[in-house]
């Protein structure tokens, strides 16, 4: 997948001086690292949005009845996908979701292949686990496990995704994210996804390790609206990226490298 660069590198003003000011080379390097994280998170977002195609289980409803109605509703809403129900065992039913040969476009992402979503339990406690290894998002194969648990004290979502960084040859990633329900922010089938958790990007320079904190994506956007990413680079530097909204799909990212003065980079989400 190739996308237009959405993070614009800044040019250091000729009047800037002092050892605490980032050089243009440092800004370019930081921007490239941020873009690789963004491209990786794009696949994580795609994996989670597969869950958004299915309605969330309502506690107290018989599992088998819910799964059947959910599959019927999905086939009606997404005409280029088919959903069939299979019985796994006494406490588990599965929905096999197959996309048309040409793929399906949902929320700006193109899905191909198939996903298997297993629903285990019901009424008092339900867990859903989705195996997405038979799918691609925007042409990139998914090595992903996602899911949620509900009917307890909270609804918790999770994702574990790995693969090639889209559009960045020679780079791979692994992300293990937690997606928490927040008041006023619907996550499954809603308008926002909020990521927390660790990950890493590996390439010719080594492995960069990152931690996402309250990184909020609005459905259909490529870059986050707000939140932070803390990156420990393979060559021993610390990189902090704080995303903030400005107008509609326009935002900014404040990038801090080690203890140097931060720079602000415009972004188009």
N, C-alpha and C positions, 0 to 999 in steps of 0.2 A: 504494500500500500504506500502511495506517495501522496503527501498532503502539502499544501503550501505552508511555508513557515509562518507560524502564528505568534512567535515571540520575536520581536524586533530588537536586534542588538543596538545598544547606544553607542554613539561616538563620543569619546572623552574630549571635553573642551580643551583647546590649546592652552587656556589659562590655568587649567588644573595643575596642581603641583603638590609635592610632599610625598613621603613614603607611605602615607596612609590612604592614598588614592589608588583605585584600581587602574591598571593599564588596560589598553584596548585588547591586548591578548588575553588578559585574565577575564575580561567581560565576554569575549568570544567563546572562551573555553567554558565559562559558567553557563552561558546561553545554550551551548551544545549539550551540556549535561542535563540541563532542565528540559530541553526538548526530548531527550531520550526517555526521561522519566514520564513526560507527558504522553509520549507515544505508547509506552508500556501501560500507563493507567487507562488509556483509551481502550485497550483490549480487556482490562479488568472491568471497566464500565460496561462493555459489550456483554461480558459474561453475566453480570448482574442483571442487565436489562432483559435477558432471557427469562428471568424470574418474573419480570414485570409483565410478560405476556400472559401469565396465569394469575387469576385472582387469588388473594390470600385466604387461607383456610379460616373459616369462622368457627370458633370454639363451640363445642356442643353439637355440631352437625355431624351426622354419620359420615365417616371417611369416604366410603364407596359412593354414596350419593353425591358428595361434594366433587369428587374426582370426575365422575361422569358428566355432571353439569358444567364443570370447568372446561373439559375437553370439547364439549359441544359449543360452548360460548367462544372458545378460542378459534375453532374452525370457522365460525361465523364472522368473527372480527378480522382475522388474518386470512384472507381468501387464498393466498398462495402457500399456506401451510395446512397440514392435516395432523390431527391429534387422535390417537387411539389409546384405549385403556386396556391394560393387562393386569391380571392378578398375579402377584409375586408369591405371597404366602398369606397366612391368616391375618396378619397385622399390617401388610404392605400391599399397596397398589401402585402401579406405575403408569405414567402418561408418556407415550413415545411421540415426540414432536418432530415431524419431517417437513422440511422446506422444499419447495419446488426446485426442479433442476436448475433453473435460472436464478434461484435465490429469492429472498424476500427483503424488501427495504422497510425497516421499522426504526423510527426515531433517528433517521439519518445514518443508520448502520445497515449493512447488507449481510444477511445471514444465509448460509448454505449448509447442507448436510442435515444431521438430526441430533436431537438431545433426548436423554432419558431422564425423566423426573420421577423419583420415587417418594411416595407419601407413606410414612410409617407412624402408626399409633392412631390418635384421633380423640375427639371430644375433650378429654382432660389434658392431653399432651400430644402434640403433633410435631414431627420433624420431617422436613423435606430436603432431600439430597439430589442434586442434579449432576449427571455425568455429561459433560459437554465436549468430550474428546472426539466426537464424530462431527464437530461443527467447524465452520470458519466464520470469522467476522472480518468484513472488508477484505476478503481474500487471504487472511492470515489464519492458519490452523490454531485451534484452541486446545491447550492442555490445561483444562480447568475443572475444578470441583467447587460448586457453590451450593448454598442452601440456607435454610432458616429453621429455627425452632420457635414454637409459639404455644400459647395456652398456659404458660407459667407466669412468673412475675413480669416478664418482658418478652418482646419479640426480638430475637437476635439473628443477625444475618452474618454469613461468612463467605469468603472466597479465597481460593488458592489457585493461582494462575501462573503459568510459565510458558516460555516460547521465545521466538525471535522478536526483537524490537522492530515494529513496523517501520519500513523505510530507512532503517539504519543497518546496512549490511555488516555482518561480523559482530553484532551485539545481541545478547540474549538477556532475559530477565526472569525473575521469580518474585512474586508478590503474595503475601499472606495477610489479607486485610479483614478487618472487622468493620461491619456497617451497623451502626446503632440507630435505633428509632429515636427521633427527637420530637418534642412537642411542636406541632405546627408544620412539620416537614415529613410528608408521606414519602416513603422510600420505594416500596414495591408498587409498581403501577402508578406512581405519582410523578412529581415533577423534579425531584432532587435525589441525589445519591451523595452520602457523606462517608468518606473513607478514613479509616484510622488503621495504622499497622505498619509493619516493616516490609522491606523488599530489597532487592539488589539488581544491579545492571552490570553485566560482565562483557568486556570487549578487549581490544588489543592493548589498552592501557592498564588492564586489571579489573578489579571488581569495586564498584561504587556501591555503598550501602546507604539506603535511605529509610526514613521514617515519616509517614504521613500523619498529620494531625488535623482533624476536622476539615478535610479537603472536600469541599462541596461542589458537585457538578450539577448543573441543570440539564435535564434531558435534552439531547440534541446538540449540546455544545461539546467541542473538542477539548477545551482547556477548562480548568476549574474556575469557579466564581470567586471563591475565597478559601482561606485555610493556609496551612504551612507545610512545607516539605524540608526536612533537615537531611543533608547529604554529607556523608563522610567519604571523601574521594580516595581512590586507590593510592594516590601519591601523598596522602596525609593531610589534606586540607579539609576545612569545615565550610559547608555552603548552606546557607539558609535562604529559602525562597518563600516570601509571604505574598500570597495572591489577595487582591482586593478589587471589588467592583467599582466601576466608574459610571458608565452609561450603558444600558441594555446589554449588548454583547461585547462591549469594550471594557477592558479592565487594565490593571497594572500589576506588576510583580516587583517587589523590592528584594533585591539580591544582595546578600552580605557574604563576603568571602573572608574567612578567619576574623580578624578584628579590624578590618579595613572599613572605610566609609562605605555605606550601602549605595547602590545605584538603583534607579527605578527604570524598569523596562515596560513599554506598552505591550499589551496583549489583546488579541482578538479571539474571543472564546469560540 
